[in-house]
Amino acid sequence: MLSYLKGSIAITASLLALSCGAALAKTPSWCGPNEASLALLDGFGGNSWRLVTTASGAAEAALCPSITDYQYADGQGNTQKAISDIKSFAAKGTSAIVVFGDAGPAVLPALKAAFGAGSVVVPYRVDVGGEAGKDYTKFIGSSFKDDGVSWGNWIKSILPDGGNVLFLSGPAGNSQGLDELAGMKTVLDDKYKFINPEPFDVTNWDPSLTQQVLSAEIAKNEKIDVIVSDFGPSLVGALPVFKKFNRSIPAIATSDGNSLGCFWTDNVKDNPDFKLFTVATGNDNVRLAVQWAVASATGGTLPTEEIFKAPVFEDSVSGKPSAVQCRADLPGSIYLSAVMPGDDQAKAVTK
């Protein structure tokens, strides 16, 4: 059974119970016979998406009884702390280290040192540079280009004659946004005009900055046919601005979030253009990374997938694979596309 140590993160009793229950399930093939310790390290863990992702990683690790010690550390947005966390767990002899390397290549030397010291090292989702087998064990990315293709195909289906597209992403130059844009442009031709500054409006995935940016774009552009955002919940606070301009909220292609689904449910009747299409926000990217780390450390069977591919989740037009989802009885800060049930996510984000 997992041992959750103090000093890294306080795991709630409810999450511990969830993880312990998961451990009683059938042992997966990626869980080998050799006992090992596992650490999950965030560069920044201070939002609901990270809390749900952290809980998902813990739950996945709990499926393997060979993992006898699980720990978590939050870099708190401080690159030096994130580097120190990697070094610290390597120095302890932690068998496997899964890293969300928010700082990108800045953490690569620490990853390489941990790998050289004998730890299994699996960075995921954020490109840290380097080379698998030389600097770390395996990088588990996410196919953001596929998200862009999914958004582009949906945009073509609702706007076959073209239209004005407003694309919002995170920090300037982030690889996720660039990959998503590349995916969209494989589908959308010149009939679709991107009205944002190239390559996208910068929001840092911060709700308050997203509100500022979107409000300015609404004031500047008389015609916005569709908004694309790679973090849907950050839009919710800004969308009421359309009402101040006596305009309907336009179609939105984005990632899911309970707050967004409930906002759509509450406002679609008064906004005839408000169609919604989402892909899974990707909390379960961590599960694939954990599987690779555990398999490598315990002698299990390596997963066949190396890249997390976020499935399409909601489509208010076709209702496939799902109509828009809203759990009004749960916090807005959960993600119903995740494998973890919404009620368990609620416990993770309200602890």
C-alpha positions as CSV (number, residue, x, y, z in Angstrom):
1,M,0.0,0.0,0.0
2,L,1.2,3.5,-0.7
3,S,2.9,5.5,2.0
4,Y,2.1,9.3,1.6
5,L,4.8,11.2,3.4
6,K,4.4,14.6,5.0
7,G,6.5,17.5,3.8
8,S,5.6,17.1,0.1
9,I,1.8,17.4,0.1
10,A,-1.0,16.8,2.5
11,I,-3.1,14.1,0.9
12,T,-6.7,14.2,2.2
13,A,-8.2,11.2,3.8
14,S,-10.8,11.0,1.0
15,L,-8.1,10.9,-1.7
16,L,-6.1,8.3,0.3
17,A,-9.2,6.1,0.6
18,L,-9.7,6.5,-3.2
19,S,-6.2,5.5,-3.9
20,C,-6.3,2.5,-1.5
21,G,-9.5,1.3,-3.1
22,A,-7.9,1.6,-6.5
23,A,-5.0,-0.6,-5.3
24,L,-7.4,-3.5,-4.7
25,A,-8.3,-3.6,-8.3
26,K,-6.7,-6.0,-10.8
27,T,-3.0,-5.3,-11.2
28,P,-2.3,-3.7,-14.6
29,S,0.3,-5.1,-16.9
30,W,2.5,-2.0,-16.6
31,C,2.9,-2.8,-12.8
32,G,5.8,-5.2,-12.5
33,P,6.9,-7.3,-9.5
34,N,9.8,-5.2,-8.3
35,E,9.1,-2.8,-5.4
36,A,9.8,0.9,-6.2
37,S,9.2,4.5,-4.9
38,L,7.6,7.2,-7.0
39,A,7.6,11.0,-6.9
40,L,5.3,13.3,-8.9
41,L,6.8,16.7,-9.3
42,D,5.1,19.9,-10.5
43,G,6.7,23.0,-11.7
44,F,3.5,24.8,-10.6
45,G,0.7,23.1,-8.7
46,G,-1.5,26.0,-7.7
47,N,-4.6,25.7,-9.7
48,S,-7.6,23.4,-10.0
49,W,-6.3,21.7,-13.2
50,R,-3.1,20.7,-11.4
51,L,-5.0,19.6,-8.3
52,V,-7.1,17.2,-10.4
53,T,-4.1,16.1,-12.3
54,T,-2.2,15.5,-9.1
55,A,-5.0,13.4,-7.7
56,S,-5.2,11.5,-11.0
57,G,-1.5,10.7,-10.8
58,A,-1.9,9.4,-7.3
59,A,-4.8,7.3,-8.2
60,E,-3.0,5.8,-11.1
61,A,0.1,5.0,-9.0
62,A,-2.2,3.3,-6.4
63,L,-3.2,0.7,-9.1
64,C,0.3,-0.8,-8.7
65,P,0.9,-2.5,-5.3
66,S,4.7,-2.6,-6.1
67,I,4.8,1.2,-5.5
68,T,5.4,1.2,-1.8
69,D,6.2,4.9,-1.4
70,Y,4.5,7.9,-3.2
71,Q,5.5,11.5,-2.8
72,Y,4.6,14.8,-4.4
73,A,6.3,18.2,-4.6
74,D,5.1,21.6,-5.9
75,G,7.7,23.9,-7.5
76,Q,5.3,26.8,-6.8
77,G,6.2,28.5,-10.1
78,N,9.8,28.9,-8.9
79,T,12.3,27.4,-11.4
80,Q,15.0,27.1,-8.8
81,K,12.6,25.2,-6.4
82,A,11.5,22.9,-9.2
83,I,15.2,22.1,-9.9
84,S,15.9,21.6,-6.2
85,D,12.9,19.2,-5.9
86,I,14.3,17.1,-8.8
87,K,17.7,17.0,-7.2
88,S,16.4,16.2,-3.8
89,F,14.3,13.2,-4.8
90,A,17.2,11.9,-6.9
91,A,19.5,12.2,-3.9
92,K,17.0,10.2,-1.8
93,G,17.3,7.4,-4.3
94,T,13.7,7.6,-5.5
95,S,13.2,4.9,-8.0
96,A,11.0,6.8,-10.5
97,I,10.4,10.6,-10.9
98,V,7.6,12.0,-13.1
99,V,8.0,15.7,-13.8
100,F,5.7,18.4,-15.2
101,G,8.6,20.6,-16.3
102,D,6.9,24.0,-16.5
103,A,10.2,25.8,-16.9
104,G,11.0,23.7,-20.0
105,P,14.7,23.2,-20.9
106,A,15.8,25.0,-17.7
107,V,15.1,21.8,-15.7
108,L,16.9,19.5,-18.2
109,P,20.3,19.5,-16.4
110,A,18.6,18.4,-13.2
111,L,16.6,15.7,-15.1
112,K,19.8,14.5,-16.7
113,A,21.6,14.3,-13.3
114,A,18.7,12.4,-11.7
115,F,18.7,9.9,-14.7
116,G,22.5,9.5,-14.4
117,A,22.1,8.8,-10.7
118,G,19.9,5.8,-11.5
119,S,16.3,7.1,-11.2
120,V,13.7,6.5,-13.9
121,V,12.9,10.0,-15.1
122,V,9.8,10.7,-17.1
123,P,9.0,14.4,-18.0
124,Y,5.6,14.9,-19.5
125,R,3.4,17.4,-21.4
126,V,5.9,20.3,-21.5
127,D,8.9,19.9,-23.9
128,V,12.1,20.0,-21.8
129,G,14.4,19.4,-24.7
130,G,17.1,16.7,-24.5
131,E,16.9,13.1,-25.7
132,A,15.2,10.0,-24.3
133,G,17.6,7.3,-23.2
134,K,20.4,9.9,-22.8
135,D,19.0,12.7,-20.6
136,Y,15.9,10.9,-19.2
137,T,14.0,7.7,-19.6
138,K,11.0,8.8,-21.7
139,F,9.2,12.0,-22.6
140,I,5.4,11.6,-22.7
141,G,3.9,14.4,-24.7
142,S,0.4,15.4,-25.7
143,S,-0.8,15.7,-29.3
144,F,-1.8,19.3,-29.3
145,K,-1.7,19.3,-33.0
146,D,-4.5,16.8,-33.0
147,D,-6.5,19.2,-30.8
148,G,-6.1,21.9,-33.5
149,V,-7.2,19.5,-36.2
150,S,-10.3,18.6,-34.2
151,W,-11.1,22.3,-33.6
152,G,-10.5,23.1,-37.3
153,N,-12.8,20.3,-38.6
154,W,-15.6,21.5,-36.3
155,I,-15.1,25.1,-37.4
156,K,-15.4,24.0,-41.0
157,S,-18.6,22.1,-40.2
158,I,-20.4,25.1,-38.7
159,L,-18.8,27.8,-40.9
160,P,-18.4,26.1,-44.3
161,D,-18.1,29.5,-46.0
162,G,-15.3,30.8,-43.7
163,G,-15.3,33.4,-41.0
164,N,-13.3,35.3,-38.4
165,V,-11.4,33.2,-35.9
166,L,-10.0,34.5,-32.6
167,F,-7.3,32.3,-31.1
168,L,-6.2,32.6,-27.5
169,S,-3.4,30.6,-25.9
170,G,-1.0,30.8,-23.0
171,P,2.4,32.4,-22.6
172,A,4.1,34.0,-25.6
173,G,5.7,31.4,-27.8
174,N,4.4,28.4,-25.9
175,S,4.8,25.2,-27.9
176,Q,1.2,24.0,-27.1
177,G,-0.4,27.0,-28.8
178,L,2.0,26.8,-31.8
179,D,1.2,23.1,-32.3
180,E,-2.5,23.8,-32.0
181,L,-2.3,26.5,-34.6
182,A,-0.4,24.3,-36.9
183,G,-3.1,21.7,-36.6
184,M,-5.9,24.1,-37.3
185,K,-4.0,25.4,-40.4
186,T,-3.9,21.9,-41.9
187,V,-7.7,22.1,-42.0
188,L,-8.6,25.8,-42.4
189,D,-7.8,27.6,-45.6
190,D,-7.7,31.3,-46.4
191,K,-11.5,31.7,-46.0
192,Y,-10.8,31.6,-42.3
193,K,-9.2,34.8,-41.0
194,F,-7.3,34.8,-37.7
195,I,-8.0,38.2,-36.3
196,N,-5.7,37.9,-33.3
197,P,-2.1,39.0,-33.3
198,E,0.2,36.3,-34.7
199,P,0.4,33.5,-33.7
200,F,-2.2,34.0,-30.9
201,D,-3.4,36.3,-28.2
202,V,-1.3,35.8,-25.1
203,T,-3.3,35.1,-21.9
204,N,-0.8,33.1,-19.8
205,W,-3.8,30.8,-19.2
206,D,-4.7,33.3,-16.5
207,P,-8.5,34.0,-16.1
208,S,-8.0,37.7,-15.3
209,L,-5.6,38.3,-18.2
210,T,-8.0,36.3,-20.4
211,Q,-10.8,38.7,-19.5
212,Q,-8.7,41.7,-20.4
213,V,-7.6,40.3,-23.7
214,L,-11.0,39.0,-24.8
215,S,-12.8,42.2,-23.7
216,A,-10.3,44.2,-25.8
217,E,-10.8,42.0,-28.8
218,I,-14.6,42.2,-28.5
219,A,-14.4,46.0,-28.5
220,K,-12.1,46.0,-31.5
221,N,-13.7,43.5,-33.7
222,E,-17.3,43.9,-34.8
223,K,-17.4,40.3,-36.2
224,I,-16.0,37.3,-34.3
225,D,-17.5,34.1,-35.7
226,V,-15.6,31.6,-33.4
227,I,-13.3,31.8,-30.5
228,V,-10.6,29.1,-30.0
229,S,-9.0,28.8,-26.6
230,D,-6.8,26.0,-25.2
231,F,-8.1,26.5,-21.7
232,G,-11.9,26.9,-21.8
233,P,-12.7,27.7,-18.2
234,S,-10.6,30.9,-18.4
235,L,-13.1,32.3,-20.9
236,V,-16.1,32.2,-18.6
237,G,-15.5,35.4,-16.7
238,A,-15.1,37.4,-20.0
239,L,-18.0,36.0,-22.1
240,P,-20.7,38.2,-20.4
241,V,-18.9,41.2,-22.0
242,F,-20.7,40.3,-25.3
243,K,-24.0,41.3,-23.7
244,K,-22.7,44.8,-23.0
245,F,-22.1,45.1,-26.8
246,N,-25.6,43.7,-27.5
247,R,-24.0,40.8,-29.3
248,S,-24.5,37.0,-29.0
249,I,-21.7,35.0,-27.7
250,P,-20.1,33.3,-30.8
251,A,-19.2,29.7,-31.3
252,I,-16.4,28.4,-29.1
253,A,-13.9,25.6,-29.7
254,T,-11.9,24.9,-26.7
255,S,-11.1,22.4,-23.8
256,D,-13.6,21.3,-21.3
257,G,-14.4,22.5,-17.8
258,N,-17.4,22.2,-15.6
259,S,-17.6,26.0,-15.2
260,L,-17.8,26.4,-19.0
261,G,-20.3,23.6,-19.5
262,C,-22.6,25.1,-16.8
263,F,-22.2,28.6,-18.2
264,W,-23.3,27.3,-21.6
265,T,-26.3,25.6,-20.1
266,D,-27.3,28.8,-18.3
267,N,-26.8,31.2,-21.2
268,V,-27.4,29.4,-24.5
269,K,-31.0,30.4,-24.8
270,D,-30.1,34.1,-24.8
271,N,-27.2,33.6,-27.2
272,P,-28.3,32.0,-30.5
273,D,-24.8,31.8,-31.9
274,F,-23.3,30.1,-28.8
275,K,-22.3,26.7,-30.1
276,L,-19.7,24.8,-28.0
277,F,-17.2,22.1,-28.9
278,T,-14.6,20.8,-26.5
279,V,-11.7,18.4,-26.3
280,A,-10.7,16.8,-23.0
281,T,-8.5,19.2,-21.0
282,G,-5.9,16.5,-20.5
283,N,-5.6,15.8,-16.8
284,D,-5.1,12.1,-17.8
285,N,-1.8,12.9,-19.6
286,V,-0.3,12.2,-16.2
287,R,-1.7,8.7,-16.1
288,L,0.3,7.7,-19.1
289,A,3.4,9.2,-17.7
290,V,2.9,7.4,-14.4
291,Q,2.4,4.1,-16.3
292,W,5.7,4.5,-18.2
293,A,7.6,5.4,-15.0
294,V,6.1,2.6,-13.0
295,A,6.7,0.0,-15.7
296,S,10.3,1.1,-16.1
297,A,10.9,1.0,-12.3
298,T,9.1,-2.2,-11.5
299,G,9.8,-4.4,-14.5
300,G,6.3,-4.1,-15.9
301,T,5.2,-4.1,-19.5
302,L,5.8,-0.7,-21.1
303,P,2.6,1.0,-22.5
304,T,2.1,1.0,-26.3
305,E,1.2,4.7,-26.3
306,E,3.9,7.3,-26.1
307,I,1.8,10.4,-26.7
308,F,-1.4,11.4,-24.9
309,K,-4.2,12.1,-27.4
310,A,-7.0,14.1,-25.9
311,P,-10.4,12.8,-27.1
312,V,-13.2,15.0,-28.4
313,F,-15.5,15.5,-25.4
314,E,-18.6,17.7,-26.1
315,D,-20.4,19.0,-29.2
316,S,-23.5,21.1,-28.6
317,V,-24.4,20.7,-32.3
318,S,-24.2,17.0,-32.9
319,G,-24.3,15.8,-29.3
320,K,-21.5,13.4,-30.1
321,P,-19.6,11.9,-28.4
322,S,-21.5,13.9,-25.7
323,A,-23.8,16.8,-25.3
324,V,-22.5,19.7,-23.2
325,Q,-22.0,18.5,-19.6
326,C,-22.8,20.4,-16.4
327,R,-22.7,19.2,-12.8
328,A,-24.2,22.2,-11.1
329,D,-23.9,20.4,-7.8
330,L,-20.1,20.3,-8.0
331,P,-17.4,23.0,-8.2
332,G,-16.9,24.7,-11.5
333,S,-13.2,23.9,-11.2
334,I,-13.4,20.3,-12.2
335,Y,-13.1,18.6,-15.6
336,L,-15.7,16.1,-16.4
337,S,-13.7,14.7,-19.3
338,A,-11.2,13.2,-16.8
339,V,-11.2,9.5,-15.9
340,M,-11.6,10.5,-12.2
341,P,-15.3,10.8,-11.3
342,G,-16.5,14.4,-10.8
343,D,-17.3,13.7,-7.1
344,D,-13.8,12.6,-6.4
345,Q,-12.4,15.6,-8.3
346,A,-14.5,17.8,-6.1
347,K,-12.8,16.4,-3.0
348,A,-9.4,17.0,-4.5
349,V,-10.0,20.7,-5.4
350,T,-11.8,21.6,-2.1
351,K,-9.4,20.0,0.4
